[in-house]
Amino acid sequence: MTSTEDWLERLIAHPTVSAETNLPLIGEIEAALLKAGAVCERFPDPTGQKSSLLARFGPDVSGGLMLSGHVDVVPVDGQDWTVPPFAMTRKDGRLYGRGSADMKGFVASVMALAEKLHSVRLTSPLWIAISYDEEIGCVGVRPMIEDIEARGIRPDLIVVGEPTLMQLGLGHKGKMAFRVTATGVPRHSAEAPLALNALHLATDFVMGLRRLQEEIEARGPREPGYSVPYATVHVGSLVGGTVVNLVPDKAELLMECRMMAADDPLALAERIGKIAEAVLAPYRERFPEAALDVKDTGNYPGLATDTDDPAVLAFAGCLPAGTGQCWLSFGTEAGLFAQALEAPVIICGPGNMEQGHRPDEFVAESQLGLCDAVLARSVDRFCRGYLGSASYVPKQMYGKM
């Protein structure tokens, strides 16, 4: 196996779902980085059972490159795997295992590169940012970003290694998630017109959201490159009631909005609040206890990176000729980095998100090899003094394209 494949096998063996600790994996990564000469700092969660990790190679100065990835994975419960999910399986040029695509493949490539840096002189820093609980709302990266911002760390470029098939990812949608609790007035179903059905309130609210979606589709901001080039409003769960002969007084729905970077999330949240008010208005006098409580349960911003930014162009020069650009409908931590730091952020990593979260998740060996070469070239360009040379062709000292 290559060093990257060896690291991927080690990473997959840690079942770092959000319900479990990630400390054994962070400890293994940290020990390897320290041995290679990095300066490391942990950012533990309030329970002390999880931690993010920030590492630096080279001088503690402005500029350089930051490589960012998360090591948490989604659960495998209820999925029909034909290979062990937490043991790497090699078959037909593919490497199978939970997280192989999303996104331990990228982290493995970063680690293999880091282990080769002990004899390389860097003129600008290489930062490695490893986070936890990305899959449940980009939780673990936030305290680390706050510290990075407060310390004035400003890389020339931040690369978030979510799977893009090694295309240049220039944007992704943001997200707002809500829990909406409907409160009605119960009564025996034989006298249902004298009650207020919480499920009816909830479904009226859903209809309001559907009208909002139609309006966004017709007149909302659009950004090219996305499969759906406008914001989306989606209800994923609706529950309420206990038995058929009792009018329910409680119902709950879970919803989300996926927004373009140009959308105003506060304005969209206000529109959702007004839909709730409009649903309740006819019942206020007769049923003062009626309510539609809209609670924000998590959010992250979208990303829109300037394609003409010099650092983005420099990284694009590290990719094979003819590499395409892409815009991601799924969210990443990139928007948080871009929002907090005065630095361009791109998304580029091995594998295909179509494999992520699914049984028999895999990454192609060829994708890892390409990632190894691109990261080596990007370190040459951003951390070894060659950023200003547009004609520079990096030495292939770590791998081949």
Salt bridges, closest charged atoms under 4 A:
GLU5 OE1 - ARG90 NH2 2.90
ASP6 OD2 - ARG10 NH1 3.51
GLU28 OE2 - ARG10 NE 2.70
GLU28 OE1 - HIS14 NE2 2.85
GLU30 OE1 - ARG42 NH2 2.72
GLU41 OE1 - ARG151 NH1 2.85
ASP72 OD1 - HIS70 ND1 3.04
ASP102 OD1 - HIS70 NE2 3.28
ASP102 OD2 - HIS357 NE2 2.99
ASP133 OD2 - LYS50 NZ 2.94
GLU134 OE1 - HIS70 NE2 3.18
GLU135 OE2 - HIS70 NE2 3.94
GLU135 OE1 - HIS357 NE2 3.25
ASP147 OD2 - ARG151 NH1 2.82
GLU162 OE2 - HIS70 NE2 3.23
GLU191 OE1 - ARG187 NE 2.95
GLU215 OE1 - ARG271 NH2 2.79
GLU252 OE1 - ARG179 NE 3.63
GLU256 OE1 - LYS175 NZ 3.51
GLU256 OE2 - ARG258 NE 2.97
GLU270 OE2 - LYS274 NZ 3.70
GLU361 OE1 - ARG98 NH1 2.68
GLU365 OE1 - ARG90 NH1 2.75
ASP380 OD1 - ARG384 NH1 2.80
